[in-house]
C-alpha cells in the first residue's frame, strides 16, 4: 500500500529552515533517484536567491516545496515497485 501525502505548499513555514547545504544534498538525491525516470536537472542549484526568507532553486526559480514534492513522488514510486529476483 502506498503512503499518499498531501503536497507541501510553497508558503509552508518549514521551508524557511532549509539551507543551501540541505538543498544541495536534496538536489543530489533528485539526480540519483530521478535518473531512472529521465529526470535530469544537472544545472539545478540554489544560487542564493530567496523570496520572503525562502531559498529558491534555480530550475525556473522553483520553491523548495517543488523539489520536496518531487522527491516524495519518486520515493513513493520506488516503494511501489515490485522486488526484482
Helices and strands as residue ranges (DSSP letters): G 13-17, H 20-34, G 35-37, E 50-51, E 54-57, E 62-63, H 64-80
